[in-house]
Amino acid sequence: MVKIALIGAGKMGISHLSILGAHKDVEVVGVCDKSKLVIGALKSYSKFPCYTDFDKMLDEAKPDAVVVALPTKLHHIIVKKLLERNIHVFVEKPFCLTLEEGMELTQMANDRKVINQVGYHNKFIGTFNEVKNLLQNKAIGEIQHFLAEAYGPVVIKKKQDTWRSDPSQGGGCLLDYASHVIDLVNFLVGPIKGQKGTLLKTIYSKKVEDAVYSLLELENGITGNLSVNWSDETYRKMSTSITVQGSNGKIVSDANELKVYIKDPKKVKGYNKGWNVKYVTDLTPQVDFYLRGEEYSSQMDYFVRSIESGKPNEINNFQSAFHTDKVIAELRNANK
């Protein structure tokens, strides 16, 4: 059994806790949060040991790993403490607020050879993984252009300040929404080299951007568009998609549906000439415990399996998340 503790019992923290609590190879040895209301409820209605003091939890529970679901501004100080104790770490996205913080944590994790993972869940979605396979096998030929998008109704009116409206807390569409899409571009067609022009646009917010538009350039010279808006009330929830145009066809995919147009299918196994449609239910392995989507259970199971095997994880490690942070920083600096 892998002994895992959680710090931060907010929306994502509770989701992770539910998945960990149902995992057959995990023992949840501690839950830490400063909210007495949250800890009181967990003490009353769960079997998990609860703490309001992080250091006390580490000393008493002695976890093999810790899941960190705190505001981004706290990632550096908390993750550094864990790495100093040689504890494996899963931390929510985005990785860090500054490149200096991210570089230090990445180097520490590498030096201490602990399993390290960041919560970019799109890499565990079946449709996007099939896009990766198709591109690696050159199913649509040479890539000519891409469009990466995400839209949702997070900020759809002027309202009182929250952490989402405070850049020092990790707020803003760039860090909260666009980070997912940038990381997905790095995974599918990247790595991203830089940007050729960026617009960070405010719609309802005063201190942070509500939309991000950028022309991205990959290391191989290919360019594509990034279009993200968290103030789009035509969507019920966040919707992420990617379109890739190639010399032999086109791919259009979101988290639910994959559409592929093939000009010449001779070298593309399982696909016919013209349009082909596949669904996430056909492409995603079943999980033991479903919550919000298979990808959330899959990413946590991958973290657990990496700890058990002792082999460095290759998906969403600190190094890849740091590269995403570098792109975020460049987009931010380009708009100053």
Contacts in CASP RR format, 6 or more apart in sequence:
PFRMAT RR
TARGET T0000
AUTHOR 0000-0000-0000
METHOD contacts of the structure
MODEL  1
MVKIALIGAGKMGISHLSILGAHKDVEVVGVCDKSKLVIGALKSYSKFPC
YTDFDKMLDEAKPDAVVVALPTKLHHIIVKKLLERNIHVFVEKPFCLTLE
EGMELTQMANDRKVINQVGYHNKFIGTFNEVKNLLQNKAIGEIQHFLAEA
YGPVVIKKKQDTWRSDPSQGGGCLLDYASHVIDLVNFLVGPIKGQKGTLL
KTIYSKKVEDAVYSLLELENGITGNLSVNWSDETYRKMSTSITVQGSNGK
IVSDANELKVYIKDPKKVKGYNKGWNVKYVTDLTPQVDFYLRGEEYSSQM
DYFVRSIESGKPNEINNFQSAFHTDKVIAELRNANK
1 25 0 8 1.000
1 26 0 8 1.000
1 27 0 8 1.000
2 25 0 8 1.000
2 26 0 8 1.000
2 27 0 8 1.000
2 64 0 8 1.000
2 65 0 8 1.000
2 304 0 8 1.000
2 307 0 8 1.000
2 308 0 8 1.000
3 27 0 8 1.000
3 29 0 8 1.000
3 61 0 8 1.000
3 62 0 8 1.000
3 63 0 8 1.000
3 64 0 8 1.000
3 65 0 8 1.000
4 20 0 8 1.000
4 26 0 8 1.000
4 27 0 8 1.000
4 28 0 8 1.000
4 29 0 8 1.000
4 63 0 8 1.000
4 64 0 8 1.000
4 65 0 8 1.000
4 66 0 8 1.000
4 67 0 8 1.000
4 304 0 8 1.000
5 28 0 8 1.000
5 29 0 8 1.000
5 30 0 8 1.000
5 31 0 8 1.000
5 32 0 8 1.000
5 57 0 8 1.000
5 58 0 8 1.000
5 61 0 8 1.000
5 63 0 8 1.000
5 65 0 8 1.000
5 66 0 8 1.000
5 67 0 8 1.000
6 13 0 8 1.000
6 16 0 8 1.000
6 17 0 8 1.000
6 20 0 8 1.000
6 28 0 8 1.000
6 30 0 8 1.000
6 31 0 8 1.000
6 32 0 8 1.000
6 66 0 8 1.000
6 67 0 8 1.000
6 69 0 8 1.000
7 32 0 8 1.000
7 33 0 8 1.000
7 54 0 8 1.000
7 57 0 8 1.000
7 66 0 8 1.000
7 67 0 8 1.000
7 68 0 8 1.000
7 69 0 8 1.000
7 70 0 8 1.000
7 78 0 8 1.000
8 31 0 8 1.000
8 32 0 8 1.000
8 33 0 8 1.000
8 68 0 8 1.000
8 69 0 8 1.000
8 70 0 8 1.000
9 17 0 8 1.000
9 31 0 8 1.000
9 32 0 8 1.000
9 33 0 8 1.000
9 35 0 8 1.000
9 38 0 8 1.000
9 39 0 8 1.000
9 42 0 8 1.000
9 69 0 8 1.000
10 33 0 8 1.000
10 38 0 8 1.000
10 69 0 8 1.000
12 69 0 8 1.000
12 92 0 8 1.000
13 67 0 8 1.000
13 69 0 8 1.000
13 92 0 8 1.000
15 291 0 8 1.000
15 292 0 8 1.000
15 296 0 8 1.000
16 67 0 8 1.000
16 69 0 8 1.000
16 90 0 8 1.000
16 296 0 8 1.000
16 300 0 8 1.000
17 28 0 8 1.000
17 31 0 8 1.000
17 48 0 8 1.000
17 67 0 8 1.000
18 289 0 8 1.000
18 291 0 8 1.000
19 289 0 8 1.000
19 291 0 8 1.000
19 296 0 8 1.000
19 297 0 8 1.000
19 300 0 8 1.000
20 26 0 8 1.000
20 28 0 8 1.000
20 67 0 8 1.000
20 300 0 8 1.000
21 28 0 8 1.000
21 48 0 8 1.000
22 288 0 8 1.000
22 289 0 8 1.000
23 288 0 8 1.000
23 289 0 8 1.000
23 300 0 8 1.000
23 301 0 8 1.000
23 304 0 8 1.000
24 288 0 8 1.000
25 304 0 8 1.000
25 308 0 8 1.000
26 304 0 8 1.000
28 48 0 8 1.000
29 49 0 8 1.000
29 61 0 8 1.000
29 62 0 8 1.000
29 63 0 8 1.000
30 48 0 8 1.000
30 49 0 8 1.000
30 50 0 8 1.000
30 51 0 8 1.000
30 57 0 8 1.000
30 61 0 8 1.000
30 63 0 8 1.000
31 39 0 8 1.000
31 42 0 8 1.000
31 46 0 8 1.000
31 48 0 8 1.000
31 49 0 8 1.000
31 50 0 8 1.000
31 51 0 8 1.000
32 50 0 8 1.000
32 51 0 8 1.000
32 52 0 8 1.000
32 53 0 8 1.000
32 54 0 8 1.000
32 57 0 8 1.000
33 39 0 8 1.000
33 50 0 8 1.000
33 52 0 8 1.000
34 52 0 8 1.000
36 52 0 8 1.000
39 50 0 8 1.000
39 51 0 8 1.000
39 52 0 8 1.000
40 50 0 8 1.000
42 48 0 8 1.000
42 50 0 8 1.000
43 50 0 8 1.000
49 57 0 8 1.000
49 60 0 8 1.000
49 61 0 8 1.000
51 57 0 8 1.000
51 60 0 8 1.000
51 61 0 8 1.000
54 78 0 8 1.000
54 81 0 8 1.000
55 81 0 8 1.000
57 63 0 8 1.000
58 66 0 8 1.000
58 81 0 8 1.000
58 82 0 8 1.000
58 85 0 8 1.000
58 87 0 8 1.000
63 87 0 8 1.000
64 87 0 8 1.000
64 88 0 8 1.000
64 307 0 8 1.000
65 87 0 8 1.000
65 88 0 8 1.000
65 89 0 8 1.000
65 90 0 8 1.000
65 115 0 8 1.000
65 303 0 8 1.000
65 307 0 8 1.000
66 82 0 8 1.000
66 87 0 8 1.000
66 88 0 8 1.000
66 89 0 8 1.000
66 90 0 8 1.000
67 90 0 8 1.000
67 91 0 8 1.000
67 300 0 8 1.000
68 75 0 8 1.000
68 78 0 8 1.000
68 79 0 8 1.000
68 82 0 8 1.000
68 89 0 8 1.000
68 90 0 8 1.000
68 91 0 8 1.000
68 92 0 8 1.000
69 92 0 8 1.000
70 78 0 8 1.000
70 92 0 8 1.000
71 163 0 8 1.000
71 169 0 8 1.000
71 170 0 8 1.000
72 92 0 8 1.000
72 94 0 8 1.000
72 95 0 8 1.000
72 96 0 8 1.000
72 97 0 8 1.000
72 169 0 8 1.000
72 170 0 8 1.000
72 171 0 8 1.000
72 175 0 8 1.000
73 97 0 8 1.000
73 168 0 8 1.000
73 169 0 8 1.000
73 170 0 8 1.000
75 91 0 8 1.000
75 92 0 8 1.000
75 95 0 8 1.000
75 96 0 8 1.000
75 97 0 8 1.000
75 101 0 8 1.000
75 105 0 8 1.000
76 96 0 8 1.000
76 97 0 8 1.000
76 98 0 8 1.000
76 101 0 8 1.000
76 102 0 8 1.000
76 104 0 8 1.000
76 105 0 8 1.000
79 89 0 8 1.000
79 91 0 8 1.000
79 105 0 8 1.000
80 104 0 8 1.000
80 105 0 8 1.000
80 108 0 8 1.000
82 89 0 8 1.000
83 89 0 8 1.000
83 105 0 8 1.000
83 108 0 8 1.000
83 109 0 8 1.000
83 112 0 8 1.000
83 114 0 8 1.000
84 108 0 8 1.000
86 112 0 8 1.000
86 114 0 8 1.000
87 114 0 8 1.000
88 114 0 8 1.000
88 115 0 8 1.000
88 116 0 8 1.000
88 303 0 8 1.000
88 307 0 8 1.000
89 109 0 8 1.000
89 114 0 8 1.000
89 115 0 8 1.000
89 116 0 8 1.000
89 117 0 8 1.000
90 116 0 8 1.000
90 117 0 8 1.000
90 118 0 8 1.000
90 119 0 8 1.000
90 300 0 8 1.000
90 303 0 8 1.000
91 116 0 8 1.000
91 117 0 8 1.000
91 118 0 8 1.000
91 119 0 8 1.000
92 118 0 8 1.000
92 119 0 8 1.000
93 118 0 8 1.000
93 119 0 8 1.000
93 120 0 8 1.000
93 179 0 8 1.000
93 180 0 8 1.000
93 183 0 8 1.000
93 321 0 8 1.000
94 118 0 8 1.000
94 170 0 8 1.000
94 175 0 8 1.000
94 176 0 8 1.000
94 179 0 8 1.000
94 321 0 8 1.000
94 324 0 8 1.000
94 325 0 8 1.000
94 328 0 8 1.000
95 102 0 8 1.000
95 105 0 8 1.000
95 118 0 8 1.000
95 318 0 8 1.000
95 321 0 8 1.000
95 322 0 8 1.000
95 324 0 8 1.000
95 325 0 8 1.000
96 102 0 8 1.000
96 105 0 8 1.000
96 322 0 8 1.000
96 325 0 8 1.000
97 168 0 8 1.000
97 170 0 8 1.000
99 322 0 8 1.000
99 325 0 8 1.000
99 326 0 8 1.000
99 329 0 8 1.000
102 318 0 8 1.000
102 322 0 8 1.000
102 325 0 8 1.000
103 322 0 8 1.000
105 116 0 8 1.000
105 318 0 8 1.000
106 318 0 8 1.000
106 319 0 8 1.000
106 322 0 8 1.000
109 116 0 8 1.000
109 317 0 8 1.000
109 318 0 8 1.000
110 318 0 8 1.000
110 319 0 8 1.000
113 312 0 8 1.000
115 303 0 8 1.000
115 306 0 8 1.000
115 307 0 8 1.000
115 310 0 8 1.000
115 312 0 8 1.000
115 313 0 8 1.000
116 313 0 8 1.000
116 317 0 8 1.000
116 318 0 8 1.000
117 299 0 8 1.000
117 302 0 8 1.000
117 303 0 8 1.000
117 306 0 8 1.000
117 313 0 8 1.000
117 315 0 8 1.000
117 316 0 8 1.000
117 317 0 8 1.000
118 316 0 8 1.000
118 317 0 8 1.000
118 318 0 8 1.000
118 320 0 8 1.000
118 321 0 8 1.000
119 299 0 8 1.000
119 316 0 8 1.000
120 179 0 8 1.000
120 180 0 8 1.000
120 183 0 8 1.000
120 184 0 8 1.000
120 316 0 8 1.000
120 321 0 8 1.000
120 324 0 8 1.000
121 295 0 8 1.000
121 296 0 8 1.000
121 299 0 8 1.000
122 128 0 8 1.000
122 180 0 8 1.000
122 183 0 8 1.000
122 184 0 8 1.000
122 187 0 8 1.000
122 240 0 8 1.000
122 255 0 8 1.000
122 295 0 8 1.000
123 129 0 8 1.000
123 183 0 8 1.000
123 184 0 8 1.000
123 187 0 8 1.000
123 299 0 8 1.000
123 315 0 8 1.000
123 316 0 8 1.000
124 294 0 8 1.000
124 295 0 8 1.000
124 296 0 8 1.000
124 298 0 8 1.000
124 299 0 8 1.000
124 302 0 8 1.000
124 315 0 8 1.000
125 255 0 8 1.000
125 280 0 8 1.000
125 284 0 8 1.000
125 294 0 8 1.000
125 295 0 8 1.000
126 280 0 8 1.000
126 283 0 8 1.000
126 284 0 8 1.000
127 253 0 8 1.000
127 254 0 8 1.000
127 255 0 8 1.000
127 256 0 8 1.000
127 257 0 8 1.000
127 258 0 8 1.000
127 278 0 8 1.000
127 279 0 8 1.000
127 280 0 8 1.000
127 283 0 8 1.000
127 284 0 8 1.000
128 184 0 8 1.000
128 187 0 8 1.000
128 188 0 8 1.000
128 242 0 8 1.000
128 253 0 8 1.000
128 255 0 8 1.000
129 283 0 8 1.000
130 253 0 8 1.000
130 258 0 8 1.000
130 278 0 8 1.000
130 283 0 8 1.000
131 188 0 8 1.000
131 242 0 8 1.000
131 244 0 8 1.000
131 251 0 8 1.000
131 253 0 8 1.000
131 258 0 8 1.000
132 187 0 8 1.000
132 188 0 8 1.000
134 140 0 8 1.000
134 251 0 8 1.000
134 260 0 8 1.000
134 268 0 8 1.000
135 143 0 8 1.000
135 188 0 8 1.000
135 189 0 8 1.000
135 244 0 8 1.000
135 251 0 8 1.000
137 267 0 8 1.000
137 268 0 8 1.000
138 248 0 8 1.000
138 267 0 8 1.000
139 248 0 8 1.000
139 251 0 8 1.000
139 260 0 8 1.000
139 262 0 8 1.000
139 267 0 8 1.000
139 268 0 8 1.000
139 271 0 8 1.000
140 244 0 8 1.000
140 245 0 8 1.000
140 246 0 8 1.000
140 247 0 8 1.000
140 248 0 8 1.000
140 249 0 8 1.000
140 250 0 8 1.000
140 251 0 8 1.000
140 260 0 8 1.000
140 261 0 8 1.000
140 262 0 8 1.000
141 246 0 8 1.000
141 247 0 8 1.000
141 248 0 8 1.000
141 249 0 8 1.000
142 246 0 8 1.000
142 247 0 8 1.000
143 189 0 8 1.000
143 222 0 8 1.000
143 244 0 8 1.000
143 245 0 8 1.000
143 246 0 8 1.000
144 222 0 8 1.000
144 245 0 8 1.000
144 246 0 8 1.000
144 247 0 8 1.000
145 222 0 8 1.000
145 223 0 8 1.000
145 224 0 8 1.000
145 244 0 8 1.000
145 245 0 8 1.000
145 246 0 8 1.000
146 185 0 8 1.000
146 189 0 8 1.000
146 222 0 8 1.000
146 224 0 8 1.000
146 225 0 8 1.000
146 242 0 8 1.000
146 243 0 8 1.000
146 244 0 8 1.000
146 245 0 8 1.000
147 224 0 8 1.000
147 225 0 8 1.000
147 227 0 8 1.000
147 242 0 8 1.000
147 243 0 8 1.000
148 181 0 8 1.000
148 182 0 8 1.000
148 184 0 8 1.000
148 185 0 8 1.000
148 216 0 8 1.000
148 224 0 8 1.000
148 225 0 8 1.000
148 226 0 8 1.000
148 227 0 8 1.000
148 241 0 8 1.000
148 242 0 8 1.000
148 243 0 8 1.000
149 181 0 8 1.000
149 226 0 8 1.000
149 227 0 8 1.000
149 228 0 8 1.000
149 240 0 8 1.000
149 241 0 8 1.000
149 242 0 8 1.000
149 243 0 8 1.000
150 177 0 8 1.000
150 178 0 8 1.000
150 180 0 8 1.000
150 181 0 8 1.000
150 227 0 8 1.000
150 228 0 8 1.000
150 229 0 8 1.000
150 230 0 8 1.000
150 238 0 8 1.000
150 239 0 8 1.000
150 240 0 8 1.000
150 241 0 8 1.000
151 228 0 8 1.000
151 229 0 8 1.000
151 230 0 8 1.000
151 232 0 8 1.000
151 234 0 8 1.000
151 235 0 8 1.000
151 238 0 8 1.000
151 239 0 8 1.000
152 177 0 8 1.000
152 229 0 8 1.000
152 230 0 8 1.000
152 231 0 8 1.000
152 232 0 8 1.000
152 233 0 8 1.000
152 235 0 8 1.000
152 237 0 8 1.000
152 238 0 8 1.000
152 239 0 8 1.000
153 230 0 8 1.000
153 231 0 8 1.000
153 232 0 8 1.000
153 233 0 8 1.000
153 235 0 8 1.000
153 236 0 8 1.000
153 237 0 8 1.000
154 164 0 8 1.000
154 173 0 8 1.000
154 176 0 8 1.000
154 177 0 8 1.000
154 230 0 8 1.000
154 231 0 8 1.000
154 238 0 8 1.000
155 164 0 8 1.000
155 165 0 8 1.000
155 173 0 8 1.000
155 203 0 8 1.000
155 204 0 8 1.000
155 205 0 8 1.000
155 210 0 8 1.000
155 230 0 8 1.000
155 231 0 8 1.000
156 204 0 8 1.000
156 231 0 8 1.000
156 233 0 8 1.000
157 204 0 8 1.000
158 204 0 8 1.000
159 204 0 8 1.000
161 207 0 8 1.000
163 169 0 8 1.000
163 170 0 8 1.000
163 171 0 8 1.000
164 171 0 8 1.000
164 172 0 8 1.000
164 176 0 8 1.000
164 205 0 8 1.000
164 208 0 8 1.000
165 171 0 8 1.000
165 172 0 8 1.000
165 205 0 8 1.000
165 206 0 8 1.000
165 207 0 8 1.000
165 208 0 8 1.000
166 207 0 8 1.000
166 208 0 8 1.000
167 175 0 8 1.000
167 207 0 8 1.000
167 208 0 8 1.000
170 176 0 8 1.000
171 208 0 8 1.000
172 205 0 8 1.000
172 208 0 8 1.000
172 209 0 8 1.000
172 210 0 8 1.000
172 230 0 8 1.000
173 200 0 8 1.000
173 208 0 8 1.000
173 209 0 8 1.000
173 210 0 8 1.000
173 211 0 8 1.000
173 212 0 8 1.000
173 228 0 8 1.000
173 229 0 8 1.000
173 230 0 8 1.000
173 231 0 8 1.000
174 200 0 8 1.000
174 208 0 8 1.000
174 209 0 8 1.000
174 212 0 8 1.000
174 228 0 8 1.000
174 328 0 8 1.000
174 331 0 8 1.000
174 332 0 8 1.000
175 328 0 8 1.000
176 230 0 8 1.000
177 212 0 8 1.000
177 228 0 8 1.000
177 230 0 8 1.000
177 238 0 8 1.000
178 212 0 8 1.000
178 226 0 8 1.000
178 228 0 8 1.000
178 328 0 8 1.000
178 331 0 8 1.000
179 324 0 8 1.000
179 328 0 8 1.000
180 238 0 8 1.000
180 240 0 8 1.000
181 226 0 8 1.000
181 228 0 8 1.000
181 240 0 8 1.000
182 192 0 8 1.000
182 226 0 8 1.000
182 324 0 8 1.000
182 327 0 8 1.000
182 328 0 8 1.000
183 316 0 8 1.000
183 320 0 8 1.000
183 321 0 8 1.000
183 324 0 8 1.000
184 240 0 8 1.000
184 242 0 8 1.000
185 192 0 8 1.000
185 216 0 8 1.000
185 226 0 8 1.000
185 242 0 8 1.000
186 192 0 8 1.000
186 320 0 8 1.000
186 323 0 8 1.000
186 324 0 8 1.000
186 327 0 8 1.000
187 320 0 8 1.000
188 242 0 8 1.000
188 244 0 8 1.000
189 218 0 8 1.000
189 222 0 8 1.000
189 244 0 8 1.000
190 218 0 8 1.000
190 219 0 8 1.000
190 220 0 8 1.000
191 218 0 8 1.000
191 219 0 8 1.000
191 323 0 8 1.000
192 216 0 8 1.000
192 217 0 8 1.000
192 218 0 8 1.000
192 219 0 8 1.000
192 323 0 8 1.000
192 327 0 8 1.000
193 217 0 8 1.000
193 218 0 8 1.000
193 219 0 8 1.000
193 221 0 8 1.000
194 216 0 8 1.000
194 217 0 8 1.000
194 327 0 8 1.000
194 330 0 8 1.000
195 214 0 8 1.000
195 215 0 8 1.000
195 216 0 8 1.000
195 217 0 8 1.000
195 327 0 8 1.000
195 330 0 8 1.000
195 331 0 8 1.000
195 334 0 8 1.000
196 215 0 8 1.000
196 216 0 8 1.000
196 217 0 8 1.000
196 223 0 8 1.000
197 214 0 8 1.000
197 215 0 8 1.000
197 334 0 8 1.000
198 212 0 8 1.000
198 213 0 8 1.000
198 214 0 8 1.000
198 215 0 8 1.000
198 331 0 8 1.000
198 334 0 8 1.000
198 335 0 8 1.000
199 211 0 8 1.000
199 212 0 8 1.000
199 213 0 8 1.000
199 214 0 8 1.000
199 335 0 8 1.000
200 209 0 8 1.000
200 211 0 8 1.000
200 212 0 8 1.000
200 331 0 8 1.000
200 332 0 8 1.000
200 335 0 8 1.000
201 209 0 8 1.000
201 210 0 8 1.000
201 211 0 8 1.000
201 212 0 8 1.000
201 213 0 8 1.000
202 208 0 8 1.000
202 209 0 8 1.000
202 210 0 8 1.000
203 210 0 8 1.000
203 211 0 8 1.000
203 229 0 8 1.000
203 231 0 8 1.000
204 210 0 8 1.000
204 231 0 8 1.000
210 229 0 8 1.000
210 230 0 8 1.000
210 231 0 8 1.000
211 228 0 8 1.000
211 229 0 8 1.000
211 230 0 8 1.000
211 231 0 8 1.000
212 226 0 8 1.000
212 227 0 8 1.000
212 228 0 8 1.000
212 229 0 8 1.000
212 331 0 8 1.000
213 225 0 8 1.000
213 226 0 8 1.000
213 227 0 8 1.000
213 228 0 8 1.000
214 225 0 8 1.000
214 226 0 8 1.000
214 331 0 8 1.000
214 334 0 8 1.000
215 223 0 8 1.000
215 224 0 8 1.000
215 225 0 8 1.000
215 226 0 8 1.000
216 223 0 8 1.000
216 224 0 8 1.000
216 225 0 8 1.000
216 226 0 8 1.000
216 327 0 8 1.000
217 223 0 8 1.000
217 224 0 8 1.000
218 224 0 8 1.000
230 238 0 8 1.000
239 254 0 8 1.000
239 255 0 8 1.000
240 254 0 8 1.000
240 255 0 8 1.000
241 252 0 8 1.000
241 253 0 8 1.000
241 254 0 8 1.000
242 251 0 8 1.000
242 252 0 8 1.000
242 253 0 8 1.000
242 254 0 8 1.000
243 250 0 8 1.000
243 251 0 8 1.000
243 252 0 8 1.000
243 253 0 8 1.000
244 250 0 8 1.000
244 251 0 8 1.000
248 262 0 8 1.000
248 263 0 8 1.000
248 264 0 8 1.000
249 260 0 8 1.000
249 261 0 8 1.000
249 262 0 8 1.000
249 263 0 8 1.000
250 260 0 8 1.000
250 261 0 8 1.000
251 258 0 8 1.000
251 259 0 8 1.000
251 260 0 8 1.000
251 261 0 8 1.000
252 258 0 8 1.000
252 259 0 8 1.000
252 260 0 8 1.000
253 259 0 8 1.000
255 280 0 8 1.000
256 279 0 8 1.000
256 280 0 8 1.000
257 277 0 8 1.000
257 278 0 8 1.000
257 279 0 8 1.000
257 280 0 8 1.000
258 277 0 8 1.000
258 278 0 8 1.000
258 279 0 8 1.000
258 280 0 8 1.000
258 283 0 8 1.000
259 275 0 8 1.000
259 276 0 8 1.000
259 277 0 8 1.000
260 271 0 8 1.000
260 275 0 8 1.000
260 276 0 8 1.000
260 277 0 8 1.000
260 278 0 8 1.000
261 274 0 8 1.000
261 275 0 8 1.000
261 276 0 8 1.000
262 268 0 8 1.000
262 271 0 8 1.000
262 272 0 8 1.000
262 273 0 8 1.000
262 274 0 8 1.000
262 276 0 8 1.000
263 273 0 8 1.000
263 274 0 8 1.000
264 273 0 8 1.000
265 271 0 8 1.000
265 272 0 8 1.000
265 273 0 8 1.000
265 274 0 8 1.000
284 294 0 8 1.000
284 295 0 8 1.000
284 298 0 8 1.000
285 294 0 8 1.000
285 298 0 8 1.000
286 294 0 8 1.000
287 294 0 8 1.000
287 297 0 8 1.000
287 298 0 8 1.000
287 301 0 8 1.000
288 297 0 8 1.000
288 301 0 8 1.000
289 297 0 8 1.000
290 297 0 8 1.000
291 297 0 8 1.000
299 315 0 8 1.000
299 316 0 8 1.000
302 313 0 8 1.000
302 315 0 8 1.000
303 313 0 8 1.000
306 312 0 8 1.000
306 313 0 8 1.000
END
